[in-house]
Amino acid sequence: MEIPYFYREIETAPRAQIEKIQLQRLQEIIDCALQTPFYKRRLTKVGINCGKDLTTLEDLKKIPFTTKDDLRQNFPTGMLATSMSNVVRIHSSSGTTGVPTVIYFTADDLEKWTNLITRSIVATGATKDDIFQNMMTYGLFTGGLGLHYGAEKLGMTVIPIGGGNTARQLQFMQDFKTTVLHVTPSYLLHIHSKLEELGFSVDKLSLKKAFIGSEPHSERARKKIEELYHIDAYNSYGLSEMNGPGMAFECVYKDNMHIWEDAYIPEVIDPATGEVLPDGQEGEFIATNLIRKAMPLLRYRTRDLTHLIAEPCRCGRTHRRLSRIVGRTDDMLIINGVNVFPSQIEEVIMKIPEVGTNYLIQVEKAGALDKLIVKVEIYSKMFLGEAKQLDMLKGKIRDRLRASITINANIELHEPGTLPASEGKAKRVVDIRTEM
């Protein structure tokens, strides 16, 4: 197989060269960070007065972690490292506290981000000859515009359709012979459940690839998408605080995500102690942005749980890889003392052929104990059988979940289309224990 590269020299650079680039850019970004009120206080307190005070990458450990709360407490401009006249774009995400997190970009910052996204798209084997339908939300959310600019730079034909309106999405796919999608996995699964109803067929579409991300999903969900649409689905990773998508992406081999280490310094820590863990050991992902000078972020706590893979990939790229995100430190459910991640439940139920494309996890109180309810839509043909068959299916789902998460779940079977569906990020968990 001929391996596609966008910037081969950097993507296949020796480890020593990557680390040399990282240290140089880290020193530059420290100097930028010191222009902000927040980092001026934070860095000088630990004896860092200029970038050259860090002489090796090991010195990164001297820098305290940055958190989402830091961004909120310094809203709106406490972490801005340049004048507003140099800022050409602002992205923002809303928060449960009511205070948004805001990210600033200069024109150079945007160009560097766009190049990373183009690099990522090329790694999947997509080319300028592809028709790219961007089904992510545009606006303050980074996902839509991020992939849009990267795809245009490659020369792809871009359809900036945004999210929602399933019938229109399918009509555009069919009319313009869309070959590549950018979409949340939950919405792509939802679309498949509506194909027949809306008068479309997978066989009449020209799809080849899908870039899926923006929400946690299991490997089984990815495989289900590939099987249903007969395409390759590529995992991607990014978060608004680090620019957005294009931070890490799978290549043609789909063997975990290459994190572009000339643009980011990745670390994995023990979330309880803050200790940096060796490659291969699971913990919380920490990232330092080396290419955004309007708003530097140093050692940012993402809350995502993963591990780093140092072994070379078959594609020849030398940057370390990021494993699938297994969950978040803040979305873990504790049910009667047992730690459970929603992705564990999805991994189990998506392997069961009778289960459809939508599900919901509900946690509530039953007296003093927690009660886990897993609601799944099943294919219509299952409702043509006897009640005994449905009881057997419930039992199968319950037993497989118990084997995986050690909890006896209550299983509810629902007809297709009866559970809430999302055209953006799916809300898979409803925890009403505090409401009861």
C-alpha positions in Angstrom: 0.0 0.0 0.0 1.3 3.5 -0.9 1.2 5.6 2.3 -0.2 9.1 1.8 1.6 12.0 3.5 0.9 15.7 3.7 4.2 16.7 5.3 6.3 13.5 5.1 9.5 15.1 6.5 7.8 16.0 9.8 5.4 13.1 10.0 8.3 10.6 9.7 10.9 12.6 11.6 13.3 10.8 14.0 12.4 11.0 17.7 15.3 13.3 18.4 14.2 15.8 15.8 10.6 15.8 17.1 11.8 16.5 20.6 14.1 19.3 19.4 11.1 21.0 17.7 9.0 20.5 20.8 11.6 22.2 23.1 12.1 25.1 20.7 8.4 25.7 20.4 7.8 25.2 24.1 10.3 27.9 24.9 8.6 30.2 22.4 5.2 29.5 23.7 6.3 30.1 27.3 7.4 33.6 26.3 3.9 34.1 24.8 2.2 32.8 27.9 4.2 35.2 30.1 2.3 38.0 28.3 -0.9 36.9 29.9 -1.9 38.0 33.5 -2.7 34.4 34.4 0.5 32.7 33.3 2.6 35.6 34.4 1.5 34.9 38.0 1.6 31.1 37.6 5.0 30.7 35.9 7.0 33.3 37.9 5.8 31.7 41.1 7.7 28.5 40.1 10.8 30.4 38.9 10.0 30.5 35.1 10.7 34.1 33.8 11.3 33.3 30.2 11.2 30.3 27.8 15.0 29.7 28.1 14.5 28.8 31.7 13.3 25.4 30.4 16.3 23.7 29.0 14.9 20.2 28.5 11.5 18.7 28.0 11.7 17.3 31.5 11.4 20.8 32.7 7.8 20.8 31.6 7.0 19.1 34.9 7.8 22.4 36.7 4.7 24.0 35.2 1.5 23.5 37.2 -1.6 22.1 35.4 -4.1 24.3 33.8 -7.8 23.4 34.2 -11.1 24.4 32.6 -11.9 26.3 35.8 -8.8 28.5 35.2 -10.3 29.4 31.8 -13.6 30.3 33.3 -12.1 32.3 36.2 -10.0 34.3 33.7 -12.9 35.0 31.3 -12.9 36.8 29.0 -9.3 38.1 28.4 -7.2 37.0 31.3 -5.4 34.3 29.2 -5.1 36.4 26.0 -1.4 36.8 25.1 -1.8 39.5 22.4 -3.9 42.5 21.6 -7.4 42.0 20.4 -6.5 43.7 17.1 -4.4 40.6 16.3 -7.2 38.2 17.0 -9.1 37.1 13.9 -11.4 34.5 15.4 -13.0 33.5 18.7 -14.4 30.1 19.4 -16.3 29.3 22.6 -18.1 26.5 24.3 -20.9 26.8 26.8 -20.6 25.4 30.3 -22.9 24.2 33.1 -21.6 27.1 35.3 -22.9 29.7 32.8 -19.4 31.0 32.2 -18.1 29.9 28.7 -14.6 28.9 27.8 -13.3 31.1 25.1 -10.4 30.5 22.7 -8.6 33.1 20.6 -6.8 32.7 17.3 -4.5 34.9 15.3 -4.3 34.4 11.5 -1.1 32.5 11.9 -2.7 30.3 14.6 -5.5 29.4 12.2 -3.1 28.6 9.4 -1.2 26.2 11.6 -4.4 24.5 12.8 -5.6 24.2 9.3 -2.4 22.5 8.2 -2.8 19.9 11.0 -6.3 19.1 9.9 -5.2 18.7 6.3 -2.4 16.5 7.4 -5.0 14.4 9.3 -7.3 14.1 6.4 -4.5 13.0 4.0 -3.5 10.3 6.6 -6.8 8.6 6.0 -6.2 8.3 2.2 -8.8 11.0 1.3 -7.8 13.2 -1.7 -8.8 16.4 -3.5 -11.1 14.3 -5.7 -13.4 13.5 -2.7 -16.7 15.2 -2.1 -16.7 16.1 1.6 -20.0 16.6 3.4 -19.4 18.4 6.8 -22.3 17.4 9.0 -20.9 19.0 12.2 -22.4 22.2 13.7 -20.9 25.4 12.4 -20.5 28.5 14.6 -18.8 28.8 17.9 -18.2 25.1 18.0 -14.7 24.3 16.6 -15.7 21.0 14.8 -17.5 22.4 11.8 -15.1 25.2 10.7 -12.0 23.2 11.7 -12.5 20.3 9.2 -14.0 22.7 6.7 -10.8 24.7 6.3 -8.6 21.6 6.3 -10.7 19.9 3.6 -10.7 23.1 1.4 -6.9 23.4 1.8 -6.5 19.9 0.4 -8.8 20.8 -2.5 -11.8 18.6 -1.6 -15.2 19.7 -2.7 -16.8 20.8 0.6 -20.5 20.8 1.3 -20.9 22.9 4.5 -24.3 21.4 5.3 -24.0 21.5 9.1 -26.0 19.3 11.5 -29.6 18.1 11.4 -32.3 17.7 8.8 -31.8 14.1 8.0 -33.8 14.0 4.8 -31.7 16.9 3.4 -28.5 15.2 4.4 -29.4 12.1 2.5 -30.6 14.0 -0.5 -27.3 15.9 -0.7 -25.3 12.6 -0.3 -27.2 11.1 -3.2 -27.3 14.1 -5.5 -23.7 15.2 -5.1 -22.3 11.7 -4.7 -20.7 12.5 -1.3 -17.7 10.2 -0.6 -16.5 11.5 2.8 -18.6 12.5 5.9 -17.6 14.4 9.1 -20.3 13.5 11.6 -20.9 12.3 15.2 -21.2 8.5 15.4 -24.5 8.6 17.1 -26.1 10.8 14.3 -24.7 8.5 11.6 -26.2 5.5 13.3 -29.5 7.5 13.6 -29.5 8.3 9.9 -29.2 4.6 9.0 -32.4 3.9 11.1 -34.2 6.5 8.9 -33.0 5.4 5.5 -36.0 3.2 4.5 -38.5 5.6 6.0 -37.1 8.5 3.9 -36.8 6.5 0.7 -33.0 6.1 0.5 -30.7 3.1 0.3 -27.0 2.7 1.2 -26.5 1.0 -2.2 -27.5 4.2 -3.9 -24.9 6.3 -2.0 -21.3 6.8 -2.9 -19.8 6.9 0.6 -16.3 5.7 1.2 -15.2 7.2 4.5 -16.5 8.9 7.6 -14.5 11.0 10.1 -16.2 10.3 13.4 -15.6 12.1 16.7 -16.9 14.9 19.0 -18.4 12.4 21.5 -17.3 9.2 23.3 -18.0 6.0 21.4 -16.9 2.4 21.5 -14.9 0.4 19.0 -18.1 -1.7 18.5 -20.0 1.4 17.5 -17.4 2.2 14.9 -17.5 -1.3 13.5 -21.3 -1.1 13.4 -21.1 2.1 11.3 -18.6 0.4 8.9 -20.8 -2.7 8.5 -24.0 -0.7 8.0 -22.6 1.7 5.4 -19.8 -0.5 3.9 -17.3 2.3 4.5 -14.1 3.0 6.5 -14.8 5.1 9.7 -11.8 6.9 11.2 -11.6 8.0 14.8 -10.4 11.5 15.5 -9.6 13.5 18.6 -9.6 17.1 19.6 -11.0 19.5 22.1 -11.8 23.2 21.7 -9.3 24.2 24.3 -6.5 22.7 22.2 -7.9 24.3 18.9 -10.5 21.6 18.1 -10.2 18.6 15.7 -7.0 17.7 14.1 -5.1 17.1 17.3 -4.9 13.3 16.7 -6.3 11.2 13.8 -6.1 7.7 12.6 -4.2 6.8 9.4 -5.2 4.3 6.8 -4.4 1.4 9.1 -6.9 2.6 11.8 -4.6 1.5 14.6 -5.1 4.3 17.1 -4.7 8.0 16.5 -1.5 9.7 15.6 -1.0 12.8 17.8 0.9 15.5 16.0 3.8 16.0 18.5 5.3 18.9 16.6 2.2 20.8 17.6 1.4 19.3 21.0 3.2 17.8 23.9 1.2 14.9 25.2 1.4 13.5 28.7 -0.7 11.0 30.7 -1.0 11.4 34.5 -2.5 9.6 37.4 -5.6 11.8 37.9 -5.5 11.4 41.6 -1.8 12.2 42.2 -0.7 14.2 39.1 2.2 11.8 38.6 3.3 11.5 35.0 2.8 7.9 33.8 4.9 5.9 31.3 3.8 5.2 27.8 1.3 2.4 27.7 -0.2 3.1 31.2 -3.8 4.5 31.3 -4.5 7.8 32.9 -5.7 11.3 32.3 -4.5 13.0 29.1 -2.6 16.2 29.5 -1.8 18.5 26.5 0.4 21.5 25.9 -0.4 23.5 22.8 2.8 24.6 21.0 1.3 26.4 18.0 -1.4 28.8 19.3 0.2 32.1 20.3 -2.9 34.2 20.9 -3.9 32.0 23.8 -1.3 29.5 25.0 -2.4 26.6 27.1 0.2 24.7 29.1 -0.3 21.2 30.6 -4.1 21.4 30.2 -6.1 18.7 32.0 -8.5 17.3 29.4 -10.2 14.8 31.8 -10.0 12.2 29.1 -8.8 8.8 30.0 -6.3 7.1 27.5 -2.8 6.0 27.1 0.1 6.8 24.8 1.6 4.2 22.3 5.2 4.6 21.4 5.6 1.6 19.1 5.9 2.6 15.4 2.9 2.4 13.2 2.9 0.4 10.0 2.4 3.7 8.1 5.9 4.9 9.0 4.8 7.9 11.0 7.0 8.4 14.1 4.7 10.5 16.3 3.3 8.6 19.3 -0.3 7.5 19.1 -3.2 8.1 21.4 -5.4 5.1 22.2 -9.1 5.2 22.1 -10.6 7.5 24.8 -12.1 5.0 27.3 -14.0 7.7 29.2 -13.7 10.8 31.2 -12.8 11.3 34.8 -15.9 13.4 35.1 -18.4 11.1 33.3 -17.6 7.9 35.2 -20.7 6.6 37.0 -20.3 5.1 40.5 -23.2 2.6 40.9 -23.4 0.9 44.2 -19.7 1.5 44.6 -18.7 0.1 41.2 -17.0 2.4 38.7 -18.7 2.2 35.3 -18.0 4.2 32.1 -20.9 4.5 29.5 -18.5 3.3 26.8 -18.2 0.0 28.6 -22.0 -0.5 28.3 -22.0 0.6 24.6 -19.2 -1.8 23.8 -21.4 -4.7 25.1 -24.8 -3.8 23.6 -23.4 -2.9 20.1 -22.1 -6.4 19.7 -25.6 -7.9 20.0 -27.1 -8.2 16.5 -30.7 -7.6 17.6 -29.9 -4.2 19.1 -30.5 -1.3 16.9 -28.7 2.1 16.7 -30.0 4.0 19.7 -29.8 3.4 23.4 -30.1 5.3 26.7 -28.5 4.7 30.1 -30.5 5.8 33.2 -29.4 5.7 36.8 -31.9 6.2 39.6 -32.5 5.3 43.2 -34.3 2.3 44.4 -34.5 2.8 48.1 -31.0 3.2 49.4 -29.4 1.5 46.4 -28.6 2.7 42.9 -30.6 1.2 40.0 -29.1 0.9 36.5 -31.6 0.9 33.6 -30.4 0.3 30.0 -32.9 1.1 27.4 -32.2 -0.2 23.9 -34.1 0.0 20.6 -34.2 -3.3 18.8 -34.9 -4.0 15.1 -38.5 -4.1 14.2 -38.5 -7.8 13.2 -37.9 -8.7 16.8 -41.4 -7.5 17.7 -42.9 -10.0 15.4 -41.8 -12.9 17.6 -43.2 -14.3 20.8 -42.9 -12.6 24.2 -40.6 -15.5 25.2 -38.1 -14.4 22.5 -38.0 -10.8 23.9 -37.5 -12.1 27.4 -34.6 -14.2 26.2 -33.0 -11.1 24.5 -33.4 -9.2 27.7 -31.6 -12.0 29.6 -28.8 -12.1 27.0 -28.2 -8.3 27.3 -28.3 -8.4 31.1 -25.9 -11.4 31.3 -23.4 -9.9 29.0 -23.5 -6.5 30.8 -23.0 -8.3 34.2 -20.0 -10.1 32.8 -18.5 -6.8 31.7 -19.4 -4.4 34.5 -20.4 -6.8 37.3 -23.7 -5.0 37.8 -27.2 -6.4 37.3 -28.9 -3.9 35.0 -32.6 -3.6 34.3 -33.1 -4.0 30.5 -35.9 -2.2 28.6 -36.5 -3.1 25.0 -38.0 -0.3 22.8 -39.3 -0.1 19.2 -37.2 1.8 16.7 -37.5 5.6 16.9 -39.0 5.7 20.4 -36.0 6.8 22.3 -34.8 10.4 22.1 -32.5 10.8 19.0 -29.9 13.5 18.6 -28.7 15.2 15.4 -25.6 16.5 17.2 -23.8 15.2 20.3 -25.8 12.4 21.8 -26.9 12.4 25.4 -26.6 8.8 26.3 -26.8 9.0 30.2 -29.5 10.3 32.4 -28.6 10.3 36.1 -31.7 11.2 38.2 -30.4 10.0 41.5 -30.2 13.6 42.9 -33.7 14.4 41.6 -35.4 11.6 43.5 
